[in-house]
Amino acid sequence: MSISPDELTKEFIVVYPEYPVQIVRNMVGDNIWTYIVVDSGGGEQAIFLLAHLIEKLTAARGTDLSRADFDLPVGEVPGLLDSFRTLSVDVDGEITLAKARKQAISLPLKCMVARRGAEILGLVGLLDTVRSGDVPAVDFSLIPEEVMHAANGGGTLSAGEPKSAPPSEKPIEPRIINSEIMDMDFNKFNPADTPLKSGGEYVLSFFVDSLAADTSFATGEISGTVFGDEDEIVLTVQLESDDFKIADKVQKLAVPRTGKSKKIRYEISPLKDGDGVINAVFLKDGAFVQVMTLRFKVGATAGKLFEQEVQGRAVNDAGRLKPRDVTLTILEGVGGYQIVLSGATAAFASLPLNKAQLHQMVAQARKDLLEVVYFTTSGVRLYQTRIDIPAPVKDQTLVKLANTGWQLFDKLFFGPGHDLQVKQMGEALKQLARDQHLKLQIFSKDFTLPWGLLYVGDDPDKPEPEMFLGLKHIIEHIPLQQGMQVLDQEIDASGGFSISLNVNKDIDTQMGQPIIQRQIDYWQDLAGKSGKIVNQVRSDLFDVMEAINGETNDQFLYFYCHAITHDLKEDGGPDQSRIVLTGNQELTLAKMRRAKNALPGKPVIFINACESAELSPEFYDGFVPYFVNKGARGVIGTECETPALFAEEFANRFFRRFLAAEQSLGEIFLEMRREFFFNHHNIMGLLYALYIDGDTALSAPILAGTG
């Protein structure tokens, strides 16, 4: 698995040993945090900062430096290259970014060079930690003025201590979650070598440190990102299992900015021989950080005795997260799924549903949704032809959808074969949804559900609008995966906003009105009013594929097109699910997988699938992880085919709010669903779902107001 060039740090210069110190200083310019890479050839290189260079030069020539001292080749500064020699990594090799960062921990400045052949593309490692005290304090005022001023116009360096980082860049060590296990005689052991015994009593511990401990049998991911302004974060660690007895399942783990945390300990006991799984869910203020899955072979004496899997964010990234009221973490289990509910209450349940049963449930809900989309009275399909829906029609269709949402919630939590735990979880979630306005976060893998449609009222035949989850709560559904790539919620708008419109122009002919052309005109109008918008229209498959293959810096990829799902039973399976562009060009998921390069703009993907023949969970089970793994922030999509007129109006209102940068995606979507329903009697807003962090927003307004 290769490293994308987009994942590399680019704030560096490359010099050679024969370069005079003065030339190196000139190339650095006025940014003392620019990394200096000395390429000595033959696979040897060194990395340091200007302060290191000046410190070594001062040690060799004395503090009273002259202009002539700066003519010394950088390779001849005593002790410099030897002190900061580092390694290089091939970006097209098999090593992952996480493994490269882990390897860099033992290197000077905790970073290495990333190459493609002889070309240096960037740096990889734990670069944020360099400012934690490893940089010498150099008094630049002692250096001759003619040297201090960069010959290339870089400016004059100000005197001061490079140790002092801005408040937003407080130093932090890399974080690793360590796991230890010991028996009741206080003997620590590795479960990969020594099996657990059914009925045996053990203590499972977790703690955070900058390195993996010798006694740690499993570790979480590492990262060099910052905590924000917090000196300490407190993680909630919730252990759940069907296979182990666990005492005191929910505990708090305090993680300091630097150094080792204290340990938290759980008493565990395997209930049976065979497969034994423990899921450790890490949260901050109710927001999901990561899940560590520990798989033991209890009672076994041969074969693979232990495996682990870590999915989600690195623990250092917890500082970026905003609180959530309720988090549902849904994991695949043996013969079904496991659901962990975290929030004001904590609960765990095994859901006796397989993927086929889940998809059948959602298919029925989608069928009911389509009946509303195509609702006809006096020969007129009202939801297809207007935004404002007559009150009697609203009342009639609301009853149908309330029954659909009630049945879906009932089958999910109260179906045949469901045990008391899952029913209690359903009751807990229902009560929370009735009593509070929630930020509801769902992390899952291959478990896509129209959460906004779920109805928690008592009598769906007399529906209360706010008993639909989507009309009262902010809901975000994020695909669970290893090494989540885009972790910041802020889209940088300091240089403007770049969007591409990827469209099916045939829709204008099919609909008998210029829906596509109106949206193109809409964006031209916005660009003219703002002066900060760059928009591009693509309707050809190859143009879109080139963009998807990393040849665009778009911050938003907007698709207005048809979308079709292939399910597990059809030839080719879900990989044949597709987006249909102009001229019936089909962009299948299988074709898209050929595009290997990352998306450098970290875009939001909005698939506005109007009048599509078919959409199902399998569409998003495929497309969302694909885009997110390529570096997208996430996906906005529709639960089923959407009336073309409504899809256009929804997008227009959404983008005006989004570009005003006054609200997050989650706030915008909740407000718009309510606006369409309570102002226009139109329930179609429930068709839209967020497969992205709901706190995502622009850093600065591109348009004024939300008009």
Secondary structure, DSSP 4 states (H G I P E B T S, - for coil): -PPPGGGSB--EEEE-TTSBHHHHHHHHTT-TT-EEEEEEETTEEEEE-HHHHHHHHHHHH-SS--GGGGGSBGGGSTTHHHHTEE-EEETTSS--HHHHHHHHTTSGGGEEEEEETTEEEEEEE-GGGGGGT-S----GGGS-HHHHB-TTS--BPPPS-TT---GGG------EEEEEEEETT--B--TTTS---TT--EEEEEEEESS--TT-SEE--------TT-SEEEEEEEEE-SSEEESS-EEEEEEESSSPPPPEEEEEEE-SSEEEEEEEEEEETTEEEEEEEEEEEET--SS--EEEEEEE--GGGGGGPPP-SEEEEEEEETTEEEEEEEESS-EEEEE---HHHHHHHHHHHHHHHHHHHT-EETTEEHHHH-SS--HHHHHHHHHHHHHHHHHHHHHHHH-TT--HHHHHHHHHHHHHHHHS--EEEEEESS----GGG-B--S-TTS--GGGBGGGTSEEEEEE--SS------EE--TT-EEEEEEE-THHHHHHTS-HHHHHHHHHHHHHHHHS-EEEEEE-SHHHHHHHHTT----SEEEEEEEEE---TTSTTGGGG-EEEEGGGEEEEHHHHTT--S--TT--EEEEEEBS-S---HHHHHHHHHHHHHTT--EEEEESS-B-HHHHHHHHHHHHHHHHHTSS-HHHHHHHHHHHHHHHH---GGGGEEEES-TT-EESS-SSSS--
